C-alpha cells in the first residue's frame, strides 16, 4: 500500500506554505491541482513496476523540509570549471534565482532567458501555459511535487527562425542546510519554429549533508526546430536526486539530449520524449557512473506520428557496491507508420559486488516499422588488459584507458570543450582516485 505517512508529510507542508505565498491566483490554482494529483497518485511502493528496484517510500518519508534561501558568493561556481563567465547563464541556489551569479552574456535580444519569479512580475502570460504538470509526466508522483512546491525556475524561449550561437547554461546548486531539506527546481525551454539552440543544464552539490533535489524539466521543440540538450549531475554525496524531464517534438523537429550522472547517493533520471509531428526525431544518450551509489534510469519514447525516428544509447559504469537500473520503453502508435527506433543499453561492471538490472521494451501497434533494442552487461576485456600490460602500462592505467574508451561514445559528443574536460576529470577521480595520467595518493 502507498505510504500514507509520507503523503501526509508533504500535504502538511503544502498547507503550511499556502498562505505564505504572495503570487497570482492562477499560480496557486496550478499548485493545488498538482498537490491534488500527488495525493491521488500516492507514493509508489515496490509493487509498482516502475519502482521495483528503488524504494520510493523511503525517499518520500525522509524528514525533508523546504529548502531555505542560500546566499552564494559570485565566485561560488568558479570551481566547476565549465567556462560560465564566457557564456550566458542562469544560476539558482536551492531552487531560487541567484541574479548576482547570472548573466545574459551576448544573447540575441529576442531570446527570453529569465527566472519564473521575474516573469511572474513582468510577463506572466509567457509562463502560464507551462506551470502545470506536463501531461506525459502526469502519472509521476514526485513530478507532481515539483509542480506543487517549486519556488522558482528557469525559462528560456528562442524565437522563430533564430539560431543561438552560444550554449545557454542553467546551473542549479544544492546548498545543504543543518536539517535535511528539499528543493524543487524547474526548467522550461521553448524553441519556436525553425529555431536552433543548445542548453546545458547542470546540477551541482556544494556540500555533503542530506538534501533532496527533486527536479522537473520541459522542452518544446517547434516545427523544424532543433534543440541540443546536455544534462550534467554532480550532486553531493548526501543528496537524493530525482529528475523528471519531457520533450515534445513537433513536425520535422529534432531533439537530442546527452545526460551524464556522476553524483548523489541515489539518483533517478526519468526522461520522456513525445514525437507529435511527422518527421520528428529524438536522440537520448546517457552515461551513468556509480561508485557505491544507486542510479536508476527510465526512458519513455512515444512515437505518435509517421516517419519519426528515435535513437537511444544508455551506458553505465558501476564500481564498488553500486546498483544500476535501466528501463527503456519505446511505444509506436497505430498512426506512426514508417517509424525507425533503436534502443541500446550497455553496462560495464568494475567490481564483483556491482549489479545492474536492464529492461528494454518495445510496444508496437503499427505494422510498417523498423525497431530494435538490446542490452549488454560485462566486465573489462581481459585480452585488452593483457595487451596493455604486456606493453608496459600498469594495471590501474590500463583499466582507466579501457573505461574511458567505453565512455567516449557519450563524452566525446558533449558540445562544450570545458564540459568534456570536467566530465573526463570526474571519471578519473571517482573511479581511479587520480586525474588522468596521475598516480593515486
C-alpha positions, 0 to 999 in steps of 0.5 A: 500500500502507498505510504500514507505517512509520507503523503501526509508529510508533504500535504502538511507542508503544502498547507503550511506554505499556502498562505505564505505565498504572495503570487497570482491566483492562477499560480496557486490554482496550478499548485493545488491541482498538482498537490491534488494529483500527488495525493491521488497518485500516492507514493509508489511502493515496490509493487509498482513496476516502475519502482521495483528496484528503488524504494520510493517510500523511503525517499518520500518519508525522509524528514525533508523540509523546504529548502531555505534561501542560500546566499552564494558568493559570485565566485561560488561556481568558479570551481566547476570549471565549465567556462560560465563567465564566457557564456550566458547563464542562469544560476539558482541556489536551492531552487531560487534565482541567484541574479548576482551569479547570472548573466545574459552574456551576448544573447540575441535580444529576442531570446527570453532567458529569465527566472519564473519569479521575474516573469511572474512580475513582468510577463506572466502570460509567457509562463502560464501555459507551462506551470502545470504538470506536463501531461506525459509526466502526469502519472509521476508522483514526485513530478507532481511535487515539483509542480506543487512546491517549486519556488522558482525556475528557469525559462528560456524561449528562442524565437522563430527562425533564430539560431543561438550561437552560444550554449545557454547554461542553467546551473542549479546548486544544492546548498545543504542546510543543518536539517535535511531539506528539499528543493524543487527546481524547474526548467522550461525551454521553448524553441519556436519554429525553425529555431536552433539552440543548445542548453546545458543544464547542470546540477551541482552539490556544494556540500555533503549533508542530506538534501533532496533535489527533486527536479522537473524539466520541459522542452518544446521543440517547434516545427523544424526546430532543433534543440541540443540538450546536455544534462550534467549531475554532480550532486553531493554525496548526501543528496537524493536526486530525482529528475523528471524531464519531457520533450515534445517534438513537433513536425520535422523537429529534432531533439537530442539530449546527452545526460551524464550522472556522476553524483548523489547517493541515489539518483533517478533520471526519468526522461520522456520524449513525445514525437507529435509531428511527422518527421520528428526525431529524438536522440537520448544518450546517457552515461551513468557512473556509480561508485557505491551509489544507486542510479536508476534510469527510465526512458519513455519514447512515444512515437505518435506520428509517421516517419519519426525516428528515435535513437537511444544509447544508455551506458553505465559504469558501476564500481564498488557496491553500486546498483544500476537500473535501466528501463527503456520503453519505446511505444509506436502508435497505430498512426506512426507508420514508417517509424525507425527506433533503436534502443541500446543499453550497455553496462560495464561492471568494475567490481564483483559486488556491482549489479545492474538490472536492464529492461528494454521494451518495445510496444508496437501497434503499427505494422510498417516499422523498423525497431530494435533494442538490446542490452549488454552487461560485462566486465573489462576485456581481459585480452585488452588488459593483457595487451596493455600490460604486456606493453608496459602500462600498469594495471590501474592505467590500463583499466582507466584507458579501457573505461574511458574508451567505453565512455567516449561514445557519450563524452566525446559528443558533449558540445562544450570543450570545458564540459568534456574536460570536467566530465573526463576529470570526474571519471578519473577521480571517482573511479581511479582516485587520480586525474588522468595520467596521475598516480593515486595518493 
